[in-house]
Amino acid sequence: MNVGKVIAGSAGDKVFIRVKSDSKVDIGDILTVKDGASTYFIKVINIGLTSQVPSQFIEDIAGQKLEHDVDLNLFDEQDRFYRVCQAKILKIRNGGCFLPARRMPNFFSDASEASALDFEFLNNKGEVIIGNLRLGTKVLKDVSIKLPASTLISHHVLVSAATGRGKSNFAKVFVKGLTELDCVSCLVLDPHNEYYGSKGVKGLRDYNHDNKIILFTPRTSDYPGSEELKIHAEDLDPSDFFGVISLSDTQQQAMELAYRVYGSGWLNNILADKNINEVVNDFQGKVLPITIGSLKRKLNHVLELEPSNPPKGLTFTLEKKSETSIFDKIKRAVNESRVIIIDTSLVGDEAEKLIASSIVRKLFSLYRRTKQLAPDKFDTLPELMILFEEAPRVLGSEALAQGPNVFSRIAREGRKFKVGLCAITQMPNLLPREILSQMNTKIILGIPSPADRQAVIESSTQNISDESIEIQMLDKGEALITSPFIDFPLPVKIFDFKDLVKKKSSSEVNIGVA
């Protein structure tokens, strides 16, 4: 349906459309303008009121209506008072090809509401369906939005929104789609125990096709079939602590020396097997007793060890390993293209970061070593996505001031080794610009903060500088997706994960008719 006419504009900048009086046009709407063999896809970025009547007369008319309740019949009102929308050209379609916005439609070209047929090309792209195309406040349920997961994962994903706008919902919808792929594995670091699901709470376990999802948790009795989240001290080395735990230079040096002297038993010797003086003697006096004492207190705090023989915490333990290491189990699950959920909801902040760091570092090492030593086997490894919330805790400027860590290294190098980050945050402004620019795909839900909006806009691979107003206005579940792997920034209505679970449950009900 025709909604207006082109009245002005310039290529590479704005197009101005005079809007028909009875047309409903919203910020975020996508319109089509046909000019000869070309179809221009344009997006409304702002709407304004204008008139051919001088402003002082408009104010006088408003005063008469307001103060004296006068019903004035204005001559040619629809012609003299009208709306004009500003729009940006997204792409130009000519035949089956999309072209950059290097030209303009002619004066008085018709601008029309886009229909599902105009976006039929989107239905054939991507692998993981996450929602439907959204035009302003309208949702085209006939147009599915799919992300090319196997391509974009190793180039990193940023999910950004204010509280309550649907970050975790998107993550569950996206990971649910990954369970249906054979070429992708996903590690979910879950600090709030909200991804797997529990009694009365639907989660990813409701989509556990072919046993693709495995949960590691301290509460195995509450989750039949889960694996125990248990990390033996002998499987940790000092590198797991660096960059994620606050340590002084002397403490780091003492840990490295302990690893050289004691090998895999370095933690056991420092924390249980030997006293401070014995450790100092073994180090040949290279470390002061006060340093060993402060390091011991720090490590006990981080590992959350309780007095016992040997000391043991909820997740970490100094007891000798008598079973397959948790890291070996996770590596095997990754090779099988499974989704691994790590429930860290019961441990403290530093223990949680250590768990994440140790697992991620060993997986990244697996991929790097495999590529270097066994290239043929590397080609068979699945793409690996590491999903984590509260990204500034490990990727923020303050966190990286302690030194680089495995997460920042993956942000820089991960794409070479098929390993990508999916970082979720409320405050992208806290991430360094270098890190933000590495996140090539951005899932932008509502962001009210100007500083956070600007950080996301400036670091996007596609130009979304005109979408600031739309981003501020996004409602729950509404998103703008920008990525080098899609034709133009896509406005999307993300599926509600709860609705997907309901549909699955209803489809599993078999009704027999006698």
Protein Blocks (a to p, Z undefined) as FASTA:
>chain_A
ZZbdcfbdcehiacdddddfkbccdehiacdddehjbccddddfbdcdddfbdfklmmmm
mmmmmmnopacddehklmmpccddddddfbdcehjbccddfbccdehiacddddfklmmm
mmmgcjbdcbdcdehjaccfkbccdddfklmmmnopaddddehilpmmmmmmmmmmmmmp
ckbccddddfkopmnopehiacfklmmgghlaccddfklmlmghiacddddfklpcfklm
gopaccdfklmmmmmmmmmmnommlmmmmmmmpcfklmmmmnnopacfklmmmmmmmmmm
mnopacddddddfkbccbdcfbdcfklmmmmmmmnopacdddfklbcfklmmmmmmmmmm
mmmmmmmmmmmmmmmlmmmpccdddddehkllmmgmklmmnopcfklmmmmmmmmnopac
ddddfblmlpcfklmmmmmbacddddfblklmmmmmmmpfbdcklmmmmmmmpcghiacd
ddfkbfbdcddddddfklmmmmmmmmmpccddZZ
